[in-house]
Amino acid sequence: MGELAVVILSILGLLGLTLWRARSRGRFRPIPAFTRLQRLIGLSVEEGTRLHVSLGRSGLLTSRGGASLAGLATLRALTERTAVGDRPPVATTGDPTLALLTQDTLKAGYQAAAAEDLYVPTTARLSGLTPFSYAAGAMPVMREENVSANLLIGGFGPEAALLTDAALRVGVPTIGATDDLAAQSILYAAAQEPLIGEELFAAGAYLAADPAHAASLTLQDILRWLLVLFLLGGAALKLLGAL
Amino acid sequence: MRIAAAAIAIAIGLLVLAGYFVPPLAGIQALLLNWAILLAGVAALMGIFNLVAVHSEKIRTRAPGSVYSAVLLISLALTFAVALILKPSHPAMQVLVSGVIVPVEAALMAIISVSLLVAAIHLLRKRVDVMSVVFLVTALLILAGSLSLPSGQIPVLGDTLRPWLTKVLSLGGARGILIGVALGSLTTGLRVLFGLDRPYGGK
């Protein structure tokens, strides 16, 4: 029953906070990776270069689907802002279901930017079906397609090292966020701007002025504080019991 | 039409979610998840069409690296034809998998160690701050503590410091990160489930 209560409270909280955030936008703490991403988006439009967004290989039918959904929300926001540039963003994935949604997300982004005619279906790509074939398929994109920035956002594993290494070789900056601990440590060392933990889920709120994204961040903060209180309370009770 | 599609998606999402908490709905949940698995199979087929379309375009426009695209398409067609004739469980298909795909993936795995070394050097050159130094020193201590020398483990480092670092400090940090990721997944999933955020599917 505890899990059901958490889910129901989260649903009510999210809906209530979305209504509240629609009236009062609020302010976010600055995160260097998002500040740099905003700058890279502007540069890519001005210079006529591409952004490469790699969404990882977590399918939506797995427990890691949340990371992929966060990646899709980011891709949508990026597409809306760069759709009218000379070179549209290119997105690679390593999971077929995610590849289909990536195509649809890119198309929706172009529609929202009133630039549907500029949409090219082959800019959303399934680069491979296994972790390393996915990385091997995504690596040439950085070298051959006039890419000025890489955004790795979604479910990655150790193959993230190959992607960051390829970006390093061609001198393209990488911003990385994932839900996997091993890949996070790789991105921390190899990406110019790594995002840690739940910052992965903040990308949509920082890039799109959408109340639902802001509400989702506020709800995360509330739930985190509640968890901290529960953990500290539990530890205190255990300590008292031991005394 | 778009609203009807969103309503159906939300209703089905809620049914699947409810299946975890209301036992009588578990059967419907299993049925819906099986349908989703079938759709994922079709998505794999469409993904292969996407792969073919991307590489055919590269060959047609003579883009850089189009030779590799041609090799990929020829290999894909040959493997597909052989698997269709012999069936995927045939020993020849197993040789194709264990003789080509497994060694290539193992080689890429091996390259990762070099990539990580390059990343560490890059980190020291480009981002020298307290956290980067802590990160690298911790990685080196754990590596050194895991070494198996002829005389056994390095005293203190191998039997005291490394277990303390991995089982206390890093485990605590990892749990903190995982709790944050879990909360993020929960709120993102609910946002999409209730149609508050639909990155895909039209305006």
Interface residues (C-beta under 8 A of the other chain):
Chain A: E3 L4 V7 S10 I11 L14 L15 T18 G59 L61 S63 R64 G65 G66 A67 L69 A70 L72 A73 L75 R76 P96 T97 A99 L100 L101 Q103 D104 T105 A108 Q111 A112 P121 T122 A124 R125 L126 S127 L129 T130 P131 F132 S133 A135 A136 P140 R143 E144 P158 E159 A161 L162 T164 D165 L168 D179 L181 Q184 S185 I186 Y188 A189 A190 Q192 I196 G197 E198 L200 F201 A202 G204 D210 A212 H213 A215 S216 L217 L219 Q220 L223 R224 L227
Chain B: L17 Y20 F21 L33 A36 I37 L39 A40 A43 A44 L45 M46 G47 I48 N50 L51 A53 V54 E57 A63 P64 G65 Y68 I101 V104 E105 L108 M109 I111 I112 S115 L116 V118 A119 A120 H122 L123 K126 R127 F135 L136 A174 G176 I177 L178 I179 G180 V181 L183 G184 S185 L186 T187 T188 G189 L190 R191 V192 F194 L196 D197 R198 P199 Y200 G201 G202 K203
